Amino acid sequence: MIQKVIKRDGRTTDFNFNKIEDAIRRAMDTTEAGIDAVLAAQIADKIAKEGSALMRVEDIQDAVEIELMNSERKEVARKYISYRNSRSIARKAKTREIFESIIGAKNNEITRENANMNADTPAGMMMKFASESTKPFVDDYLLSEEVKEAVKRGYIHIHDKDYYPTKSLTCVQHPLNTILQHGLKAAHAESRPAKRIETASVQACISLETAQNEMHGGQAIPALDFYFAPYVRLTYKEEVKVVEDFEGADYTDLLDAEIKDYIKKPLDGLTGKERAKQQAINRTVSRVHQAMEAFIHNMNTIHSRGGNQVVFSSVNYGTDTSPEGRCVMRELLHSTYEGVGNHATAIFPIQIWKKKRGVNYLPGDPNYDLYMLACKVSARRFFPNFLNLDATFNYHEEWNENDPDRYLHEVATMGCRTRVFENRFGSKTSVGRGNLSFTTINIVGLAIESMSEPSQEKRIEVFMLRLNEMCELVAKQLDQRFEFQKTALAKQMPLVMSCLWNGSDKLKPNDTLAPVINQGTLGIGFIGLAEALIALIGKHHGESDEAQKLGLKIVGFMKKKADEFCDRYKHNYSILATPAEGLSGRFTRIDRKRFGMIKGVTDKDYYTNSNHVPVYYKCSVKHKAEIEAPYHDLTRGGHIFYVEIDGDATHNPDAICRVVDLMDQLNMGYGSVNHNRNRCMDCGHEDSLEGEAVCPECGSTSIDRLQRITGYLVGTTDRWNSGKLAELKDRVRHT
């Protein structure tokens, strides 16, 4: 009797008698005589009883063919054989279609899944071949049937599923001081500890690039100002020695002299040690500027992942009030303002200004002047974004302005919005930690399924029950992925698991990640709150107080569930306001196919990102901020607030300041401002004219229109998928 079946992919599963009977009935149903339920049951029963305990699926199908040919229904056998062959051809055709679209460099949802990835290059094509080949393996071997079915039906989306078999983690905030102080080992090379700012800059780039090849998400530095500051002083000391050697004088007492700020000044009228000190400062500032310029340039040209994409990098800074730390920030901002190459806006790293009262936000704060500079730079270059350390949920009980290592107690963020701070299994910090993996729930699909209920109250009740089921399923799936990830060996991530991840310094190469992996977070994401609310009560949260109340109830419920999962599974679960890129259209296509065109819900090619007010909804900046602000406390796995402003922001940095003021007033965690920015690729002319097609300076039609896709910038929309292109078209300015 058959007990187990070996499937085509080699996986062994329990034998299911009904599958044989159903296949025979389907074949019978295509003939004129129709279904003979008795014969179908008899054949299935005979095969089940006479078969071996373990059989291949092909052998079972062969047996079905033989029994049908021996029966009076030989025409059914021919239909069964035809169906079997067509299924085999269909499986191969689907793979061929996917591969041919990659080979042909076609613009579709497969090749344009990630705008930071060029899938048209040989390396990019190889990445896509590998990605599309790996996903079916994950479905067949690594996912439970329940999870696989939920993915197939569009209830959930497992992010970076193609990386699932590698056991890699998503991201990490680099404790860069470890590498700068002790050196770095990467592949077959190693470097000594840094002794000057140029070396520190290069080693930071290498750290980010190397870790990118060991992980499937982004890389971040949580406190660039604090990490680089010591190397400004070492560089200054080198310059004192240069002046000393040139003049043949003794300037030993200048090495540790007090420096209030590293500002370039003319040497006219200065003599002796005063002149020597200022000359050393001037030369130091020039070197720091060049090092920051090189850092930005490298992060926009160094490729990772087989030469396929630049490193998805982020840097946090703003709270180091030392003269050296201020010098780092000032020159980084100046370099960013100037641009790279022919004065182009740098796409990476994503820069994040850590705003804090008493440090850099109010007039009289030590770094207030740099905050003003940051707003000026953001008005021209989109970066830095702004992280609000004063938000109640970003507060750390141990933060002390006199602590030289206070950055350890400051939240840092990365990429589109990822936030890691709270920790049930170690120190509360962002440093040396990151996200392990995340999965997103399609709350729109759940809401549409509830629309058939007779009353609004019943619709919401049914929706909440379904949401609870999906939260439970996702928590279980993330735990299963965690259990798989923790079996990775430290040597599989040689840099990350030797000096970047908290506790990894105690691991030996052949140790598993099990002792340290729980420092990371597991993210439960969601998409389309606006569309879900329209499906449930007819309006989204930007246009209805009732909808806003329900929206907060929904996301608040998810936050409560995440807290429960932390206790149940003993992991750091958090709710993520998903930065949907390829996903924004995928869920919509699935739901439109299932439910048809529903006004305000499935009638666009995308779902609105997470809890954002829809991009097409016209409202003021203040109204948008008031609506989205309460969700930041609930989405501690990551969130962001965006506004679209009109006109040339370069001449209006106050507009950036006013947005940061709103974040401060409304207890928001992280935000940024989008605005028009055109650049001529031939002459470098920049302006903010809407829809500009011809450069007013040189007449060129090669215009770079800078856009923010989810949290990072792209200079061309050629690599955007259809969902994000549709969303871009719908974006309106906020007054």
Sequence and secondary structure as in RCSB ss.txt:
>XXXX:A:sequence
MIQKVIKRDGRTTDFNFNKIEDAIRRAMDTTEAGIDAVLAAQIADKIAKEGSALMRVEDIQDAVEIELMNSERKE
VARKYISYRNSRSIARKAKTREIFESIIGAKNNEITRENANMNADTPAGMMMKFASESTKPFVDDYLLSEEVKEA
VKRGYIHIHDKDYYPTKSLTCVQHPLNTILQHGLKAAHAESRPAKRIETASVQACISLETAQNEMHGGQAIPALD
FYFAPYVRLTYKEEVKVVEDFEGADYTDLLDAEIKDYIKKPLDGLTGKERAKQQAINRTVSRVHQAMEAFIHNMN
TIHSRGGNQVVFSSVNYGTDTSPEGRCVMRELLHSTYEGVGNHATAIFPIQIWKKKRGVNYLPGDPNYDLYMLAC
KVSARRFFPNFLNLDATFNYHEEWNENDPDRYLHEVATMGCRTRVFENRFGSKTSVGRGNLSFTTINIVGLAIES
MSEPSQEKRIEVFMLRLNEMCELVAKQLDQRFEFQKTALAKQMPLVMSCLWNGSDKLKPNDTLAPVINQGTLGIG
FIGLAEALIALIGKHHGESDEAQKLGLKIVGFMKKKADEFCDRYKHNYSILATPAEGLSGRFTRIDRKRFGMIKG
VTDKDYYTNSNHVPVYYKCSVKHKAEIEAPYHDLTRGGHIFYVEIDGDATHNPDAICRVVDLMDQLNMGYGSVNH
NRNRCMDCGHEDSLEGEAVCPECGSTSIDRLQRITGYLVGTTDRWNSGKLAELKDRVRHT
>XXXX:A:secstr
   EEE TTS EEE  HHHHHHHHHHHHHTSSS   HHHHHHHHHHHHHHS SEEEHHHHHHHHHHHHHHSS HH
HHHHHHHHHHHHHHHHHHHHHHHHHHHHTT  STTTTS TTS TTSHHHHHHHHHHHHHHHHIIIIIS HHHHHH
HHTTSEEETTGGGGGGT  S EE  HHHHHHH EEETTEEE    SHHHHHHHHHHHHHHHHTT SS EEES HH
HHHHHHHHHHHHHHHHHHHHHHT   GGGTT   S       TT  HHHHHHHHHHHHHHHHHHHHHHHHHHHHT
T EETTTTEE  EEEEE    SHHHHHHHHHHHHHHHH BTTTB    SEEEEEE TTTTSSTTSTTHHHHHHHH
HHHHHHS  EEEETTSGGG  TT  TT TTGGGGS  EETTTEE    TTS S STT  EEEEEEEEHHHHHHHT
TTSSSHHHHHHHHHHHHHHHHHHHHHHHHHHHHHHTTSBGGGSTTIIIIISTTGGG  TTSBSTTTGGGSEEEEE
EE HHHHHHHHHSS TTT HHHHHHHHHHHHHHHHHHHHHHHHH SEEEEEE   STHHHHHHHHHHHHH   TT
TTSSSS   TT   TT    HHHHHHHHHHHHHH TTB  EEEE  S GGG HHHHHHHHHHHHHTT  EEEEE 
  EEETTT  EE  TT  S TTT    EEE EESSSSEES STT  HHHHHHHHH     
